[in-house]
Amino acid sequence: MQTHPMKLLTVVCEAHARTPVLDMLRATGAHGWTLFPVEGEGAGGCRTADIPEFTNLQIQVVVRLEVAEMLLKRLEREFFPRYTMIAFAADVQVLRQGKF
């Protein structure tokens, strides 16, 4: 089995940021993503997923290192000032590199 190093980029954001974040992912060449509603509690208080318009979303995408770095920079510069969100990257190993 041969694996390939990639980055898993995770964005947790308010529902209002969904379309702009997904548009940015498409524009930077991400081939796909996973998105689901999430609940949690942090510095901003407790957020539940019971009202779709006010829920938080978790968006995950696997990309090459340079794409992850570019996405994180854009999120920080263009999105953090406008939306409630966090973002982080983790090292992952994938089997089918061409899918990403």
N, CA, C and O atoms as a MOPAC input file, in Angstrom:
PM7 MOZYME 1SCF
protein

 N      0.84800 1    -1.17800 1     0.00000 1
 C      0.00000 1     0.00000 1     0.00000 1
 C      0.89500 1     1.24300 1     0.00000 1
 O      1.79800 1     1.37000 1     0.82600 1
 N      0.63300 1     2.14000 1    -0.92200 1
 C      1.39000 1     3.38800 1    -0.99200 1
 C      0.45600 1     4.55000 1    -0.67800 1
 O     -0.59700 1     4.70400 1    -1.29600 1
 N      0.86400 1     5.37000 1     0.30000 1
 C      0.07500 1     6.54700 1     0.65300 1
 C      0.81900 1     7.81000 1     0.24800 1
 O      2.02300 1     7.79400 1    -0.00700 1
 N      0.07200 1     8.89900 1     0.19800 1
 C      0.62300 1    10.18100 1    -0.24200 1
 C      0.25900 1    11.25200 1     0.78200 1
 O     -0.88400 1    11.29800 1     1.23800 1
 N      1.20800 1    12.11700 1     1.15500 1
 C      0.92100 1    13.16200 1     2.14500 1
 C      0.05600 1    14.27100 1     1.55600 1
 O      0.30000 1    14.75000 1     0.44900 1
 N     -0.95600 1    14.66400 1     2.32000 1
 C     -1.85100 1    15.75200 1     1.94200 1
 C     -2.20900 1    16.49900 1     3.22000 1
 O     -1.75700 1    16.14000 1     4.30700 1
 N     -3.01600 1    17.53000 1     3.08200 1
 C     -3.52100 1    18.29700 1     4.22400 1
 C     -5.04400 1    18.18800 1     4.26800 1
 O     -5.72100 1    18.29000 1     3.24500 1
 N     -5.56300 1    17.98100 1     5.47200 1
 C     -6.99700 1    18.04700 1     5.70900 1
 C     -7.27600 1    19.42100 1     6.28100 1
 O     -6.85100 1    19.73400 1     7.39300 1
 N     -7.98400 1    20.23600 1     5.53100 1
 C     -8.35400 1    21.57800 1     5.97500 1
 C     -9.77800 1    21.52000 1     6.50900 1
 O    -10.69100 1    21.05900 1     5.82500 1
 N     -9.95600 1    21.99200 1     7.73400 1
 C    -11.27200 1    22.02100 1     8.36900 1
 C    -11.64300 1    23.46300 1     8.65800 1
 O    -10.86300 1    24.21500 1     9.24100 1
 N    -12.84900 1    23.84000 1     8.24100 1
 C    -13.39200 1    25.17000 1     8.50600 1
 C    -14.69800 1    24.97500 1     9.25900 1
 O    -15.58600 1    24.26000 1     8.79400 1
 N    -14.81600 1    25.60300 1    10.41300 1
 C    -16.07800 1    25.62100 1    11.15100 1
 C    -16.56300 1    27.06000 1    11.10200 1
 O    -15.89200 1    27.97300 1    11.58300 1
 N    -17.74100 1    27.25100 1    10.51500 1
 C    -18.21500 1    28.61900 1    10.27400 1
 C    -19.71800 1    28.71400 1    10.45400 1
 O    -20.42400 1    27.70600 1    10.50700 1
 N    -20.18700 1    29.94000 1    10.54400 1
 C    -21.62000 1    30.18300 1    10.60500 1
 C    -22.24300 1    29.84900 1     9.24500 1
 O    -21.57100 1    29.91400 1     8.21500 1
 N    -23.51700 1    29.49600 1     9.25000 1
 C    -24.20100 1    29.07400 1     8.02700 1
 C    -24.15200 1    30.13600 1     6.93200 1
 O    -24.14400 1    29.79400 1     5.75000 1
 N    -24.12000 1    31.40500 1     7.29700 1
 C    -24.09200 1    32.48700 1     6.30600 1
 C    -22.81200 1    32.48000 1     5.46400 1
 O    -22.77600 1    33.07600 1     4.38800 1
 N    -21.78400 1    31.82300 1     5.94000 1
 C    -20.51800 1    31.78400 1     5.20100 1
 C    -20.44700 1    30.61200 1     4.21700 1
 O    -19.47700 1    30.49500 1     3.46900 1
 N    -21.44900 1    29.75900 1     4.21100 1
 C    -21.40800 1    28.54300 1     3.38700 1
 C    -21.08600 1    28.82800 1     1.91900 1
 O    -20.09900 1    28.31100 1     1.39400 1
 N    -21.88600 1    29.62500 1     1.26800 1
 C    -21.70000 1    29.86400 1    -0.16100 1
 C    -20.35800 1    30.52600 1    -0.46300 1
 O    -19.65600 1    30.05700 1    -1.35900 1
 N    -19.96200 1    31.59400 1     0.24000 1
 C    -18.65900 1    32.19500 1    -0.05300 1
 C    -17.48000 1    31.23600 1     0.17100 1
 O    -16.53100 1    31.23300 1    -0.61400 1
 N    -17.53400 1    30.43600 1     1.22100 1
 C    -16.43600 1    29.49700 1     1.47700 1
 C    -16.38400 1    28.43500 1     0.37700 1
 O    -15.30700 1    28.12800 1    -0.13300 1
 N    -17.52700 1    27.87900 1     0.01300 1
 C    -17.53700 1    26.86100 1    -1.04600 1
 C    -17.11400 1    27.45000 1    -2.38500 1
 O    -16.42800 1    26.78600 1    -3.16100 1
 N    -17.51200 1    28.68100 1    -2.66300 1
 C    -17.06500 1    29.34600 1    -3.90200 1
 C    -15.54800 1    29.49300 1    -3.91300 1
 O    -14.91400 1    29.28300 1    -4.94700 1
 N    -14.95900 1    29.85200 1    -2.76900 1
 C    -13.51200 1    29.98100 1    -2.69200 1
 C    -12.83900 1    28.63200 1    -2.91300 1
 O    -11.83000 1    28.55500 1    -3.61400 1
 N    -13.38300 1    27.56800 1    -2.32300 1
 C    -12.80400 1    26.23800 1    -2.52300 1
 C    -12.82100 1    25.85600 1    -3.99900 1
 O    -11.82800 1    25.35700 1    -4.52700 1
 N    -13.94400 1    26.08800 1    -4.65900 1
 C    -14.04300 1    25.78500 1    -6.09700 1
 C    -13.02000 1    26.59100 1    -6.89000 1
 O    -12.35800 1    26.05700 1    -7.78000 1
 N    -12.89100 1    27.87900 1    -6.56600 1
 C    -11.99600 1    28.77300 1    -7.30500 1
 C    -10.52600 1    28.39200 1    -7.14700 1
 O     -9.71100 1    28.67400 1    -8.02600 1
 N    -10.18800 1    27.75400 1    -6.03600 1
 C     -8.79200 1    27.38900 1    -5.79800 1
 C     -8.48200 1    25.96500 1    -6.23500 1
 O     -7.36400 1    25.48800 1    -6.04100 1
 N     -9.45700 1    25.28500 1    -6.82000 1
 C     -9.19500 1    23.97300 1    -7.38600 1
 C     -9.45400 1    22.79000 1    -6.48600 1
 O     -9.02000 1    21.68000 1    -6.79700 1
 N    -10.15200 1    22.98900 1    -5.37000 1
 C    -10.51600 1    21.84500 1    -4.53600 1
 C    -11.47100 1    20.95600 1    -5.32800 1
 O    -12.40900 1    21.44700 1    -5.95500 1
 N    -11.23200 1    19.66600 1    -5.29800 1
 C    -12.02100 1    18.74500 1    -6.10500 1
 C    -13.28300 1    18.25600 1    -5.41100 1
 O    -14.13300 1    17.62500 1    -6.04100 1
 N    -13.41200 1    18.53600 1    -4.14300 1
 C    -14.59600 1    18.12400 1    -3.40800 1
 C    -14.43300 1    18.44400 1    -1.94300 1
 O    -13.34000 1    18.79100 1    -1.49500 1
 N    -15.51100 1    18.32800 1    -1.19400 1
 C    -15.47000 1    18.62700 1     0.22800 1
 C    -16.60000 1    17.87100 1     0.89900 1
 O    -17.48800 1    17.32200 1     0.24600 1
 N    -16.54100 1    17.85800 1     2.21000 1
 C    -17.59900 1    17.28600 1     3.03600 1
 C    -18.09800 1    18.39800 1     3.94500 1
 O    -17.30800 1    19.15200 1     4.51200 1
 N    -19.42100 1    18.49400 1     4.07900 1
 C    -20.03100 1    19.57100 1     4.85800 1
 C    -21.14200 1    18.97700 1     5.71200 1
 O    -21.94100 1    18.17100 1     5.23400 1
 N    -21.18700 1    19.38200 1     6.97900 1
 C    -22.27100 1    18.94400 1     7.84000 1
 C    -22.49300 1    19.95000 1     8.96000 1
 O    -21.56700 1    20.66800 1     9.33800 1
 N    -23.74200 1    20.01300 1     9.50700 1
 C    -24.02700 1    20.91600 1    10.62500 1
 C    -23.37500 1    20.37800 1    11.89700 1
 O    -23.30900 1    19.16700 1    12.11000 1
 N    -22.89900 1    21.28700 1    12.73300 1
 C    -22.24400 1    20.89200 1    13.98200 1
 C    -22.73100 1    21.77000 1    15.12700 1
 O    -23.22800 1    22.87700 1    14.92000 1
 N    -22.57600 1    21.25100 1    16.32800 1
 C    -22.87500 1    21.99000 1    17.54700 1
 C    -21.60700 1    22.07700 1    18.37500 1
 O    -20.72300 1    21.23000 1    18.25400 1
 N    -21.51500 1    23.09000 1    19.21000 1
 C    -20.35300 1    23.18900 1    20.06800 1
 C    -20.42800 1    24.38200 1    20.98900 1
 O    -21.37300 1    25.17100 1    20.96300 1
 N    -19.39700 1    24.48200 1    21.80200 1
 C    -19.29600 1    25.59300 1    22.73700 1
 C    -17.85400 1    26.05000 1    22.78400 1
 O    -16.93300 1    25.23400 1    22.79100 1
 N    -17.66400 1    27.35200 1    22.81500 1
 C    -16.32100 1    27.91300 1    22.87100 1
 C    -16.37300 1    29.32400 1    23.40100 1
 O    -17.28200 1    29.69300 1    24.14500 1
 N    -15.38000 1    30.11500 1    23.00500 1
 C    -15.27600 1    31.49000 1    23.49000 1
 C    -16.51100 1    32.31700 1    23.15300 1
 O    -16.86100 1    33.23800 1    23.89000 1
 N    -17.17300 1    31.99300 1    22.04000 1
 C    -18.35600 1    32.73900 1    21.62200 1
 C    -19.64800 1    32.21700 1    22.22600 1
 O    -20.72700 1    32.69600 1    21.87800 1
 N    -19.56000 1    31.24700 1    23.12200 1
 C    -20.74800 1    30.68600 1    23.74600 1
 C    -21.14900 1    29.36400 1    23.11800 1
 O    -20.36400 1    28.74200 1    22.40300 1
 N    -22.35700 1    28.94800 1    23.38400 1
 C    -22.87400 1    27.67500 1    22.89700 1
 C    -23.64500 1    27.89000 1    21.60000 1
 O    -24.46400 1    28.80400 1    21.50600 1
 N    -23.38200 1    27.04700 1    20.59800 1
 C    -24.10900 1    27.10700 1    19.33100 1
 C    -24.75300 1    25.75100 1    19.09500 1
 O    -24.06300 1    24.73200 1    19.05300 1
 N    -26.06800 1    25.73500 1    18.94100 1
 C    -26.77000 1    24.49600 1    18.64600 1
 C    -27.10300 1    24.45400 1    17.16000 1
 O    -27.00700 1    25.46600 1    16.46700 1
 N    -27.48900 1    23.29400 1    16.68200 1
 C    -27.79500 1    23.12000 1    15.26200 1
 C    -29.29200 1    22.98300 1    15.02700 1
 O    -29.70900 1    22.40500 1    14.02300 1
 N    -30.10800 1    23.50700 1    15.94100 1
 C    -31.54400 1    23.32000 1    15.82000 1
 C    -32.22400 1    24.28800 1    14.85900 1
 O    -33.32900 1    24.00400 1    14.39400 1
 N    -31.60600 1    25.41000 1    14.54900 1
 C    -32.16100 1    26.36500 1    13.58400 1
 C    -31.17200 1    26.46600 1    12.42000 1
 O    -30.09500 1    27.04000 1    12.58500 1
 N    -31.51300 1    25.92000 1    11.24100 1
 C    -30.55100 1    25.83600 1    10.13600 1
 C    -29.87600 1    27.16000 1     9.76800 1
 O    -28.69200 1    27.17300 1     9.43100 1
 N    -30.60600 1    28.25800 1     9.82700 1
 C    -30.03500 1    29.55300 1     9.43400 1
 C    -28.97000 1    30.04600 1    10.40300 1
 O    -28.15000 1    30.89400 1    10.04900 1
 N    -28.97800 1    29.51900 1    11.62800 1
 C    -28.05200 1    29.99300 1    12.65200 1
 C    -27.08800 1    28.91300 1    13.13500 1
 O    -26.37000 1    29.11700 1    14.11400 1
 N    -27.06600 1    27.78700 1    12.46900 1
 C    -26.19100 1    26.70000 1    12.87800 1
 C    -24.75500 1    26.96300 1    12.44300 1
 O    -24.49400 1    27.84700 1    11.62700 1
 N    -23.85200 1    26.20400 1    12.98300 1
 C    -22.47700 1    26.19000 1    12.48800 1
 C    -22.33700 1    25.04300 1    11.51000 1
 O    -23.01400 1    24.02300 1    11.63200 1
 N    -21.45800 1    25.21500 1    10.54300 1
 C    -21.15500 1    24.17700 1     9.56900 1
 C    -19.69700 1    23.79500 1     9.70200 1
 O    -18.84600 1    24.63500 1     9.99200 1
 N    -19.41700 1    22.53100 1     9.49100 1
 C    -18.03100 1    22.07500 1     9.40500 1
 C    -17.79700 1    21.63600 1     7.96700 1
 O    -18.50000 1    20.77200 1     7.44200 1
 N    -16.80600 1    22.24200 1     7.34700 1
 C    -16.45000 1    21.94000 1     5.96500 1
 C    -15.04500 1    21.36100 1     5.98000 1
 O    -14.12200 1    21.96800 1     6.52400 1
 N    -14.88300 1    20.19000 1     5.38500 1
 C    -13.56900 1    19.55000 1     5.32700 1
 C    -13.18900 1    19.29800 1     3.88100 1
 O    -14.01500 1    18.90000 1     3.06000 1
 N    -11.92900 1    19.53700 1     3.59100 1
 C    -11.41800 1    19.31400 1     2.24100 1
 C     -9.97800 1    18.81600 1     2.35000 1
 O     -9.20600 1    19.30100 1     3.17700 1
 N     -9.63100 1    17.85400 1     1.51500 1
 C     -8.26100 1    17.34000 1     1.46000 1
 C     -7.58800 1    17.94400 1     0.23100 1
 O     -8.08900 1    17.83800 1    -0.88800 1
 N     -6.43500 1    18.58400 1     0.46800 1
 C     -5.72700 1    19.29300 1    -0.59800 1
 C     -4.22300 1    19.13700 1    -0.43500 1
 O     -3.74200 1    18.65000 1     0.58800 1
 N     -3.49000 1    19.55700 1    -1.45500 1
 C     -2.02800 1    19.58700 1    -1.37500 1
 C     -1.59500 1    20.68600 1    -0.40600 1
 O     -2.34800 1    21.62500 1    -0.14700 1
 N     -0.38200 1    20.56600 1     0.12400 1
 C      0.13600 1    21.51000 1     1.11500 1
 C      0.03900 1    22.95200 1     0.63200 1
 O     -0.42800 1    23.81800 1     1.37200 1
 N      0.46700 1    23.21900 1    -0.58100 1
 C      0.46200 1    24.60500 1    -1.06400 1
 C     -0.94800 1    25.15900 1    -1.20000 1
 O     -1.16000 1    26.35500 1    -1.00200 1
 N     -1.91300 1    24.31400 1    -1.53400 1
 C     -3.30300 1    24.76100 1    -1.62200 1
 C     -3.84000 1    25.05400 1    -0.22300 1
 O     -4.54200 1    26.04600 1    -0.02600 1
 N     -3.51900 1    24.20400 1     0.74300 1
 C     -3.95100 1    24.44100 1     2.12400 1
 C     -3.41000 1    25.76700 1     2.63900 1
 O     -4.14400 1    26.53500 1     3.25900 1
 N     -2.14800 1    26.04000 1     2.39200 1
 C     -1.55900 1    27.30100 1     2.84800 1
 C     -2.25400 1    28.49600 1     2.21200 1
 O     -2.52700 1    29.48800 1     2.88800 1
 N     -2.54100 1    28.40800 1     0.91700 1
 C     -3.22000 1    29.49300 1     0.21700 1
 C     -4.63400 1    29.68900 1     0.77900 1
 O     -5.06500 1    30.82200 1     0.99400 1
 N     -5.35300 1    28.59000 1     1.01500 1
 C     -6.70400 1    28.68700 1     1.54400 1
 C     -6.71300 1    29.30200 1     2.94600 1
 O     -7.55300 1    30.15100 1     3.24100 1
 N     -5.79600 1    28.88600 1     3.80200 1
 C     -5.73000 1    29.44800 1     5.14700 1
 C     -5.43900 1    30.94100 1     5.11700 1
 O     -6.02400 1    31.70200 1     5.88800 1
 N     -4.54200 1    31.36700 1     4.23500 1
 C     -4.24200 1    32.79600 1     4.11500 1
 C     -5.46800 1    33.57800 1     3.65900 1
 O     -5.75600 1    34.65100 1     4.18700 1
 N     -6.18700 1    33.04000 1     2.67900 1
 C     -7.38800 1    33.72400 1     2.18400 1
 C     -8.47700 1    33.76600 1     3.24400 1
 O     -9.15400 1    34.78100 1     3.40500 1
 N     -8.64700 1    32.66100 1     3.96900 1
 C     -9.64300 1    32.65200 1     5.03600 1
 C     -9.33000 1    33.72600 1     6.06600 1
 O    -10.21200 1    34.47900 1     6.47800 1
 N     -8.07800 1    33.79200 1     6.47600 1
 C     -7.68400 1    34.78400 1     7.48200 1
 C     -7.89100 1    36.20600 1     6.97900 1
 O     -8.40000 1    37.05400 1     7.71200 1
 N     -7.50600 1    36.47000 1     5.75600 1
 C     -7.56100 1    37.82200 1     5.20600 1
 C     -8.98400 1    38.23400 1     4.80700 1
 O     -9.41700 1    39.34500 1     5.11600 1
 N     -9.70700 1    37.34900 1     4.12600 1
 C    -10.98600 1    37.72900 1     3.52600 1
 C    -12.22000 1    37.33300 1     4.34700 1
 O    -13.25900 1    37.98800 1     4.25900 1
 N    -12.10700 1    36.28200 1     5.13000 1
 C    -13.29200 1    35.74200 1     5.78600 1
 C    -13.34200 1    36.00900 1     7.29500 1
 O    -14.41000 1    36.31100 1     7.82700 1
 N    -12.22300 1    35.90400 1     7.97900 1
 C    -12.22500 1    36.10100 1     9.43200 1
 C    -12.80100 1    37.45600 1     9.84000 1
 O    -13.52400 1    37.51800 1    10.83400 1
 N    -12.51400 1    38.55000 1     9.11500 1
 C    -13.09600 1    39.83100 1     9.52400 1
 C    -14.61600 1    39.89800 1     9.33600 1
 O    -15.27500 1    40.72000 1     9.97300 1
 N    -15.17800 1    39.05200 1     8.47700 1
 C    -16.60400 1    39.15200 1     8.12800 1
 C    -17.48900 1    38.08800 1     8.76300 1
 O    -18.68400 1    38.31300 1     8.95300 1
 N    -16.92000 1    36.93300 1     9.09300 1
 C    -17.71400 1    35.80800 1     9.57600 1
 C    -17.12800 1    35.24200 1    10.86000 1
 O    -15.93400 1    35.36700 1    11.13000 1
 N    -18.00500 1    34.61300 1    11.64800 1
 C    -17.55200 1    33.86600 1    12.80800 1
 C    -17.08600 1    32.50900 1    12.30500 1
 O    -17.88300 1    31.74300 1    11.76300 1
 N    -15.78400 1    32.19800 1    12.48100 1
 C    -15.25800 1    30.93100 1    11.98600 1
 C    -13.90300 1    30.63600 1    12.58000 1
 O    -13.21500 1    31.51800 1    13.09100 1
 N    -13.53800 1    29.36600 1    12.50000 1
 C    -12.18200 1    28.91700 1    12.79200 1
 C    -11.74700 1    28.02900 1    11.64100 1
 O    -12.57800 1    27.51200 1    10.89400 1
 N    -10.43700 1    27.85500 1    11.50200 1
 C     -9.90800 1    26.98700 1    10.46100 1
 C     -8.61600 1    26.36500 1    10.96200 1
 O     -7.85200 1    26.99500 1    11.69300 1
 N     -8.38200 1    25.13200 1    10.56300 1
 C     -7.13800 1    24.45900 1    10.93100 1
 C     -6.82100 1    23.38000 1     9.91600 1
 O     -7.69600 1    22.91000 1     9.18900 1
 N     -5.55400 1    22.99400 1     9.87900 1
 C     -5.09000 1    21.97300 1     8.93900 1
 C     -4.38300 1    20.86800 1     9.69800 1
 O     -3.75600 1    21.10700 1    10.73000 1
 N     -4.49000 1    19.66000 1     9.17900 1
 C     -3.82900 1    18.50000 1     9.77000 1
 C     -3.20400 1    17.66700 1     8.65700 1
 O     -3.70500 1    17.63300 1     7.53200 1
 N     -2.12300 1    17.00700 1     8.98200 1
 C     -1.48100 1    16.10400 1     8.03900 1
 C     -2.31000 1    14.83300 1     7.91700 1
 O     -2.74600 1    14.26800 1     8.92000 1
 N     -2.52400 1    14.38600 1     6.68400 1
 C     -3.21100 1    13.12400 1     6.42000 1
 C     -2.46200 1    12.37300 1     5.32800 1
 O     -1.64500 1    12.94900 1     4.61100 1
 N     -2.74500 1    11.10700 1     5.21400 1
 C     -2.19100 1    10.25700 1     4.16600 1
 C     -3.36300 1     9.72700 1     3.33900 1
 O     -4.34200 1     9.23200 1     3.89900 1
 N     -3.27100 1     9.82700 1     2.02600 1
 C     -4.34900 1     9.35100 1     1.16000 1
 C     -3.84200 1     8.22600 1     0.27600 1
 O     -2.64600 1     8.13600 1    -0.00300 1
 N     -4.74900 1     7.37300 1    -0.16100 1
 C     -4.39500 1     6.27600 1    -1.04200 1
 C     -4.45100 1     6.66900 1    -2.50800 1
 O     -3.58500 1     6.27100 1    -3.28800 1
 N     -5.44600 1     7.43800 1    -2.88900 1
 C     -5.63400 1     7.79300 1    -4.29600 1
 C     -5.34200 1     9.28200 1    -4.48800 1
 O     -6.25900 1    10.10300 1    -4.47900 1
 N     -4.10000 1     9.61700 1    -4.65700 1
 C     -3.65300 1    11.01000 1    -4.73100 1
 C     -4.36900 1    11.77000 1    -5.83100 1
 O     -4.66600 1    12.95300 1    -5.66500 1
 N     -4.65200 1    11.12500 1    -6.94500 1
 C     -5.29500 1    11.79300 1    -8.06900 1
 C     -6.70000 1    12.28600 1    -7.79300 1
 O     -7.21700 1    13.11800 1    -8.53800 1
 N     -7.33300 1    11.78700 1    -6.73200 1
 C     -8.68400 1    12.24200 1    -6.37700 1
 C     -8.66300 1    13.62100 1    -5.73500 1
 O     -9.71200 1    14.24500 1    -5.57700 1
 N     -7.46500 1    14.10800 1    -5.36000 1
 C     -7.36200 1    15.35200 1    -4.62800 1
 C     -6.55300 1    16.35800 1    -5.38900 1
 O     -6.35900 1    17.47800 1    -4.91700 1

